[in-house]
Amino acid sequence: MSSQPAPYPLRMPEELRDRLTELSRASGRSLNAEIIGILQDAVAGPQPVPAGIDVDSLAEAVADRVAAKLKNGYLDSI
């Protein structure tokens, strides 16, 4: 029989909880799972770029897509 981790009451500003709730819904996870995932990523630190990924080309492609959305009035539709 595996034991469950002990509950840890966490106090946070309401605005932060609301934002975390939005993120958890968008990712299809519970609020607890979202918080655990964020904490695990933060503790793990930056991950190395996988071999074969051309970061400069990727960054340029992203910049081109963002520029195209801005040019087409994307921000006006938000």
Secondary structure as GFF3:
##gff-version 3
##sequence-region A 1 78
A	DSSP	alpha_helix	14	27	.	.	.	ID=ss1
A	DSSP	alpha_helix	31	44	.	.	.	ID=ss2
A	DSSP	alpha_helix	55	71	.	.	.	ID=ss3
A	DSSP	three_ten_helix	74	77	.	.	.	ID=ss4
###
